[in-house]
Structure formats: structure tokens, C-alpha cells
Amino acid sequence: MPNRHALATLAVMLVVTLGVACNIALPTRATPREPLDELWERRMLEGRGVRMWVDNNWQPRAVSEGFSFADLRSSHRDRKDPVSYRSAFDDPYGITVIRHVEGYWGNGGWELTGGPLGVAADAESTIELFGKAIIRTAVHVPAGILHLDPPTETGYEFFLLRRSQATGAAIIVRRWVVQPADVVKDRNGYPRAEGALTYDASAQVATVAITGLKRPVNDRVDVSASRAAR
């Protein structure tokens, strides 16, 4: 019969093994992301923040409405810290769509979260830069008391928009897609791509800078054609 020392050693080894396993992705096929992207982009273009949880049947299970973007021009000017991807969940102008339903524990899935990073005004509309973090969480053994971060990978999308002041609706002028492999992690090991917008109203040229990437972006975009396309 095993002695107490052997049993204690076995228990410690089991805890350590489970602790490692909690941070390892299990082989599970990912569910589609496209329906969630559609929900996220619809809210961005319609112009209202939201927190939304989507269930196993692709239906909104819980929805917490945020603020309308109608006053985004004035409100964003007064905000010293534009919405970041991790704080977007608590920001009334943020857009977060979550669906974690995969695997035995229902902890694998997608979280799309972000919001406005820059807003500039012209005569009849606003030029806006939005960022969206695309966080893929793999199915994993629940961490329990060990409080380990789940295994994730993060990509991004950035959107340059023109929003009509009359209707509040927006159109996409340009989109940037950033794959997880192209993101540089910060000193704590977290991906942290960031976007900034400057706008020359007289020339109708927006400059979008995206940092935190292996190849940073600094693009100048002529937005004059988008006025006629509204």
C-alpha cells in the first residue's frame, strides 16, 4: 500500500500536470467566425455600441446596449484614453461580440472586441478609425484555482469610415486585416496593435498609422470619392 509521502508526491505531480494542461489547446475544430463579423460590422456601420453574447444556435443570448455614435465627434475629443481592445468590453462606445460554445466545457470560441480609435469632422460627416481585436480561444481544460490565461491568438482589423451626420450611418472607405502572426507582443507577452488617425480636411486625406506590427502601417487615404458614394 503506498505510503503517505508517495501519495503526497503523486498529488503534487497531478496538480502540476493539470496546471500545464490548462494552458494547452485541445484539438477541436473552430466554429465559423463570419456570422459574428457580420454582427460586429453591422453595429459599427449603424452606429451604436453593444455587448452581445451569442449562443450555440447563433442567437443573441444576452445584449447590453451601449451609446449611439451620433455624438461620437464631441465625446471622443474629450476622452484622453481612446478605447483599447481589452477595455472595449466596458466602454459604452465599444462593440463586443462573444461566442464561446466549443468543446466539452464550452470555453472555446471567438471574441470580437474594439471600437473607435480616432474621429475627425468635415462639413457633413465624420471620418472615423475603428479597431477590432479578433481573439480566438481554443478549447482547454478549465484552469480552476490556478487562474492561468486560456490559450488564445489575436488578430486585428482596422476600418476607415465616413459617417453621415444626417443619418448616423457609415460606409467603409478602407479596411486593414492583420493576421496573428504579424502582431508584435508587448513586454508582458500580449499582442497590442494600435491605430491612430489624422485627417487633412482641406485635402480630404486621412492618414492611418498602425503600430505593434512586424511591418507597421502608415497609409494616406483619399476619402473624397466616398462622399459621392454615400
Helices and strands as residue ranges (DSSP letters): H 4-21, H 34-46, E 48-54, E 60-68, G 69-71, H 72-77, G 88-90, E 95-102, E 108-121, E 125-137, G 144-146, E 152-164, E 170-178, G 180-182, E 194-200, E 205-211, E 217-222, H 224-229
